[in-house]
């Protein structure tokens, strides 16, 4: 189960790895005393790309960015390639898990290899007990470089982006920092993103990596969203928010269930679905596949 940050208090976690997550959260304060709120150097993530794909270097760590994508040679893709952006503490394998692979479901829907790509933006993830956490700002250069590399390699005019959790605000921050990319993104699926913060970060600014950005009302979020929310859904990019309909996502409990919402975006609200299920469930994938099929 992906985590936006580390938190040293028992919380209601929903998902098949709940026991591991709870143990990790309780262990965090002591185990990460040598790291700045969970931020550490990750292992280099594997890269499963065509041999001639120019893998950018990670701007923070210097190793080549990992992930997967590409495949069949041929003309430019018939549709905008989909680029998948994972959440904090994970990597591109999040989108190709055995038995619940989003990549496989896109292939079944007709996407070819050249139309499917995923980035590991902070090295190799390892689940809640081993992963190094990060934040948005450190990874903006890497996502920008990857978007540009896929556009150049495939010859596509535009790409679509499917992002989960921290990947949502990372994508939004990247487009804000690189406005030339805004016209190259056709559609954006924003799954369970901390667009208006999470109460789990309250009081942890300066102590836990990403909480400087994701505490409710943070300067990062105020700038990202803009006064009155005019920066939430960018003009020219079709945007769909996938979020819990009933507070089942533990990162946005109770009245915070609307935190992932973006002004001006479409909404796919799903009941009784937790944080990972909003990315992986049949209803979620069917919904955002249908949304992308409407991309011009």
Secondary structure, DSSP 8 states (H G I E B T S, - for coil): ---SS--SS-----STTHHHHHHHHHHHHHHTTTSBTTB-------EE--TTS---B-TTT-SB-EEEE----SSS-SS-EEEEE--TT--GGGGG-TTS-HHHHHHHTT--GGGEEEEETTS----TTT--B--SGGGHHHHHHHHHHHHHHH--S-EEEEEETHHHHHHHHHHHH-GGGGGGEEEEEEES--TT--GGGTT-TTTSTTHHHHSTT-HHHHHHH-GGGTTSS-TTSEEEEEEESSS-SGGG-GGGGGTT--TT-EEEEETT--TTHHHHSHHHHHHHHHHHHT--
